[in-house]
Amino acid sequence: MTQTLSAPPAPPARTAETERDIRDLASGALVNFVGKLGRLSRGAFLWAVPLLCGLQVLGLFSTAWSIASLIQRLGRFGLQVGVVRFAVAARTAGDQAEVERVLAAALGLGTLASGAVLLGTWLAADWIAAFYGQPIARAVRIMALSTPFMTWAWIFVAATRALRIMRYDVYVMSVAGPLILLLSSLVTGLAGWGLEGLAWANMTMAVGSCCLAARYFGHFYSLRACLGRMRQALPWKTMGRFSLPVMTTDSIYGILSNLDVLMLGILLAGDPSRVVAQVGIYALAKSIAGAMLKAPQSLDPIFSSIASELSAREQHRALGHRFSVISGWILTINLPICAAILLAGDALMQLMGQAQGADFHVGLVVMAVLCIAMMAQGLFAMVDPVLTMAGRPYLNMFNNGFWLGANFLLNLWLIRDYSLMGAAWGATLSALASGALRLAQLYLIHDILPFHRAQLKPLLAALGGTLAGWLCRQAAPEGLAWSLALPLAAFLGVYLAALRSLGLSAEDRLMLQRAKAPFKRLFRRKQ
């Protein structure tokens, strides 16, 4: 097979370590990506809520969850990153006692932070409900109770991620948690318990996730030994100084993730019941477009661990190589997801919601625009762990603050005049501006660019696949199944054939080998 477009060259030195890192990136990303697919039960949850409880309940839950999500980010105090950063450094130095002290400090800081946030939210719930003019105070209080459990769960999972083990993160956060939420919401919907029942379902998910994470944590660490270190001198100040900007950055991103939903609930004019329904439609469209973030979210955990090691050893050239490789993988994965959403978006919306009429068609356009925003987020998402693990968490805090300010101002300007479309364009334009800022910083500070000529291959393949899918969509027989299956099959066939004809890089072939390995083992076992 000839390779017409060249991939970025690997660093000439330390090839064994390079191959190990690429192998770990491929394996960890695949495990996490499978886990993200496992979070499809979250999509089933969003389908079940409007079906069993109605779009108005989904709108109220989306508002309450936007607040609860921010609360949980504040409560975990950035420790899901801090644990990886300091545990990896201690492990690299061969100091197991220091690893236990890091974990003890994380548990102490997490308990204090989550307890304080829980208390503040409990006292402010009535004011929050009055601010939004919605009956969500009791649901917010119930969801706030989950904050300490989710904080402990993230600390336990981060400790296993520091060992470059990704599957426990997947088991807890991507499989067990969403599945518990789905099953609990089905019980809630069938019993008719409404919004408060969904809040208790969220609490059940948090407790179950924490217990499972603690069990996996115990495979590699002794919780008793870690807690016993509480009597010793712990790195409180060092971890706190690092985690504070990480928490601020994480919280700003949490606000960003839900800012459009929150501002729609405040700025949309009209009948309150229709406003809530419109927020529900927007939440459905955003949930579908959010599939574009699965690839970077899959790569972030393992890349953070590798970036931490390379930064500790000051191997900046190697770090740039790993960064360019995963940027290509993200683009290769996201392009077919984007095309699938654009080709079959109306069928997906019909499957997931009950929206009809003009609002339904607006939701389709909103979903297409949000795909652009999610694509931009995905392409620049890996800049954050590079800056954080290189000891620049405050720069990420500034970047997210800029992003938040731009998004807020655009929403304030556009939502009143353009309703749902205004929120979608506000999210897209602010994401593009923030991405450009991150790219400039990455180049000026580390002399790293995530783009290279080999990334033209998936772009060309996606163009051909999209054309084939669109033609099949025009010729497809009537029916929801045909409108979904035929265009997607045509796109995927042309996309994969074009990628193969254009040639695969060594890193791409390694990724494919890792993807094929489980199937080969299964086939040999059957024989």
Residue, then its C-alpha position, 0 to 999 in steps of 0.5 A: m500500500t502506498q502512502t501518498l500523504s506523510a504522517p509526522p515523523a516520530p522522534p529519532a531517539r527513545t523509539a522503544e519508549t515512543e512505541r510504548d506511549i503510542r501503544d498505551l495511547a491506542s489501548g487506553a483510548l480504545v478502552n475509554f471510547v468503548g466506555k463512552l459508547g457505553r454511556l449511550s444509556r445516558g442517551a436512553f435516559l434522555w429518551a426515557v424522560p420525555l417519553l415517561c415524564g414529558l418534555q417539561v420535566l426534561g426541561l426542569f431536570s436539565t436546568a437542575w442538572s446544570i446547577a448540580s453539575l457545577i456543584q459537583r465540579l466545585g466539590r471535587f476541587g480539581l483532584q481528578v487531575g491533581v491526583v494523576r499529576f502528583a501520584v505519577a510524579a511520586r511513582t516515577a520517583g519510586d516513592q510509594a509512601e509519597v503516593e499514599r500521602v498524595l491520596a490521603a491529602a486528596l481525600g481530605l481536601g475532597t471531603l472538605a471541599s465537597g462538604a462546604v459546597l453541599l452546605g452552601t447549595w442546601l442553603a441557597a436552593d430556594w434562592i436558585a429556584a426563585f432566580y429561575g422561576q422554576p420549582i427546582a429547589r428540592a431537586v437541587r438539594i437532593m442532587a447536591l447530596s451526591t457531591p461528596f460521593m462523586t468526589w470520592a469516586w473521582i479520586f479513587v478512579a484518578a488513582t487507577r488512571a495514574l497507573r495508566i489503567m483506564r478500564y476502571d474509569v470506564y467501568v465506573m463513570s461510563v458503564a455503571g453510573p449511567l446504567i444505574l441512572l437509566l434504571s432508576s429513571l425508568v422506575t421513577g417514570l413508571a411510578g410517576w415520581g416526576l422531577e424529585g424522583l429523577a433527583w433521587a435517581n441521580m443520588t443513587m447513581a452517585v452512591g453506586s459509582c462511589c462504592l464500585a470505584a472504592r472496590y477497584f481502588g482497593h485492588f492497587y492501594s490500601l485505603r486504610a494505609c492512605l487514611g493512616r497517613m493523615r497523621q503525617a505531614l501531607p502535601w496540602k499546600t502543594m496540591g491545593r495550590f495546583s488544584l485550585p486553578v484546575m477546579t476553577t478551570d473545571s468549574i468554568y467549563g461546567i458553566l460553559s457546558n450548561l450556559d446556553v441551557l441556563m440562559l435560554g431558561i432566563l432569556l426566552a420570552g413567551d408562555p412558560s410551558r412552551v419555554v420549558a419545552q423549547v429548552g428540552i428540545y435544545a437539550l436533546a439537540k445538544s445531547i446528540a451533537g455531544a457525541m463529537l466530544k467522545a473521542p477527545q474525552s476518551l483520549d484525555p485520561i490516558f494522554s494526561s498520564i503520559a503528558s505528566e511523565l513526559s513533562a516531568r522528564e522535560q521531553h517536549r519534542a516527544l510530547g509534541h509528537r504524541f499530541s499530533v498523533i492523537s489530534g489526527w485520531i480525533l479528527t479521523i473519529n469525529l468526521p464520520i460522527c459529524a457526517a452521521i449526525l448531519l445525514a440522519g439528524d432528523a431520524l435521531m431527533q424523532l427517536m429521542g424526543q417528542a418535538q414536532g412542528a416548527d420547534f422540531h425543525v429549528g432543533l435540527v438546524v440547532m443540532a447541525v450548528l452545535c456540531i461545528a462547536m463540538m468539532a472545534q472543542g474536540l480539536f483543541a481539547m488536548v491543549d488543556p492537559v498539555l498546559t496543566m501537566a506542564g505546570r501551567p494550570y492558571l493559563n487554562m483558567f484564563n482560557n476558559g474564563f475568556w471562553l465563558g465571557a465570550n459565550f455569555l456576551l454572545n448569548l446575551w446578544l443573540i438569544r433574545d433575537y434568535s431564540l434557540m439558534g442564537a444560543a447555538w451560534g453563541a456556543t459555536l463562535s465562542a468555541l472557535a475563538s477559544g480554540a484559536l487562543r489555545l492554538a496560539q498559546l501552544y505554538l508560542i510556549h511549546d512550539i507545538l502545532p496539532f495539524h499536519r498534512a496526513q490529516l488531509k486524508p480523513l478530510l478528503a475521505a469524509l467529503g467523498g463519504t458525505l456525498a455518497g450518503w447524501l445521494c443515498r438519502q435522496a434515493a432511499p425508500e420512505g421509512l425511518a429505518w431506511s433514512l438511517a441505515l442506507p445513508l450511514a452505510a454508504f458514508l461508512g463504506v466510502y469513508l473507510a475505502a478512501l482512508r485505505s486507498l490514501g494510506l495509513s500511518a504507522e500510528d494509525r496501523l497500531m491503533l487498528q491492530r489494538a482495535k482488532a486484537p479483542f476480535k482476534r482473541l474471540f475468534r481464536r477462542k471459538q475455534 
